[in-house]
């Protein structure tokens, strides 16, 4: 299926969860803010949130420096 | 109090902004803003708030100026090495705009002292260098009912939110708790222009709120502004209220 990640269209495997997507991209789930179709996904729901064809995702690394 | 002739000139470009006028300038002059952290984020925030004519700035930072600070912490200069950041910041601000009253505190805000320290301020700029302090200030400002600009930066990226308790989702609605294992700027560096952008966003949000330009969104969502200097993508994510969040008790509508 096709999803859009940070404005780039990508082919990903069907049924991928947010958690497995982040792991495949080598992003730390606890430190990545995920917006799926214009709503931020609750961190606790990453393992159960399955992506569907056409989803638009924004992945932002959450950082703490100042 | 009406503006003096000098003030009308100093703030002319503020006053000319559609929707501002002398009334907005008077609101800025009456405002008290706390800036917690006077480093990469706090520097641009303090500069722009002072230049804009905010009446009083509370300057909080426990640290002294170090050589490795100067590539990004533009409030401080080479002759300030070894001096408290709060004192250096107050002097820089006094040179820029002597009309701004400053209160300095060489203090690390923690659970025990933050409520008292921030009590007299209308709005708070979070500009600290660690997640624990960012989440603490989120929680304290929720308790005090004070608006909070909060941001974070690392290497080439950063994010910022403006939180109005009960009207905008809080930091914990976006990220429930302090994430583990995220590198710090002492490990992964940071380019000065990045906190330059994010600290300026914090100042802009605070000014918008003071002068009355700020409005809650009709759908109750908030904004998480993100800047990625590696790809040069600037983006705004939509933050929804999290029903289990500690800020939920402040919502007047479901």
Boltz contact constraints between the chains, C-beta under 6 A:
constraints:
  - contact:
      token1: [A, 30]
      token2: [B, 179]
      max_distance: 6.0
  - contact:
      token1: [A, 30]
      token2: [B, 180]
      max_distance: 6.0
  - contact:
      token1: [A, 31]
      token2: [B, 179]
      max_distance: 6.0
  - contact:
      token1: [A, 31]
      token2: [B, 182]
      max_distance: 6.0
  - contact:
      token1: [A, 35]
      token2: [B, 237]
      max_distance: 6.0
  - contact:
      token1: [A, 38]
      token2: [B, 238]
      max_distance: 6.0
  - contact:
      token1: [A, 39]
      token2: [B, 238]
      max_distance: 6.0
  - contact:
      token1: [A, 39]
      token2: [B, 240]
      max_distance: 6.0
  - contact:
      token1: [A, 40]
      token2: [B, 174]
      max_distance: 6.0
  - contact:
      token1: [A, 40]
      token2: [B, 237]
      max_distance: 6.0
  - contact:
      token1: [A, 40]
      token2: [B, 239]
      max_distance: 6.0
  - contact:
      token1: [A, 43]
      token2: [B, 176]
      max_distance: 6.0
  - contact:
      token1: [A, 58]
      token2: [B, 237]
      max_distance: 6.0
  - contact:
      token1: [A, 60]
      token2: [B, 226]
      max_distance: 6.0
  - contact:
      token1: [A, 61]
      token2: [B, 157]
      max_distance: 6.0
  - contact:
      token1: [A, 62]
      token2: [B, 175]
      max_distance: 6.0
  - contact:
      token1: [A, 63]
      token2: [B, 152]
      max_distance: 6.0
  - contact:
      token1: [A, 63]
      token2: [B, 153]
      max_distance: 6.0
  - contact:
      token1: [A, 63]
      token2: [B, 154]
      max_distance: 6.0
  - contact:
      token1: [A, 64]
      token2: [B, 130]
      max_distance: 6.0
  - contact:
      token1: [A, 64]
      token2: [B, 131]
      max_distance: 6.0
  - contact:
      token1: [A, 64]
      token2: [B, 152]
      max_distance: 6.0
  - contact:
      token1: [A, 64]
      token2: [B, 182]
      max_distance: 6.0
  - contact:
      token1: [A, 65]
      token2: [B, 129]
      max_distance: 6.0
  - contact:
      token1: [A, 65]
      token2: [B, 153]
      max_distance: 6.0
  - contact:
      token1: [A, 65]
      token2: [B, 154]
      max_distance: 6.0
  - contact:
      token1: [A, 65]
      token2: [B, 184]
      max_distance: 6.0
  - contact:
      token1: [A, 65]
      token2: [B, 185]
      max_distance: 6.0
  - contact:
      token1: [A, 65]
      token2: [B, 190]
      max_distance: 6.0
  - contact:
      token1: [A, 66]
      token2: [B, 37]
      max_distance: 6.0
  - contact:
      token1: [A, 66]
      token2: [B, 39]
      max_distance: 6.0
  - contact:
      token1: [A, 66]
      token2: [B, 40]
      max_distance: 6.0
  - contact:
      token1: [A, 66]
      token2: [B, 41]
      max_distance: 6.0
  - contact:
      token1: [A, 66]
      token2: [B, 127]
      max_distance: 6.0
  - contact:
      token1: [A, 66]
      token2: [B, 128]
      max_distance: 6.0
  - contact:
      token1: [A, 66]
      token2: [B, 129]
      max_distance: 6.0
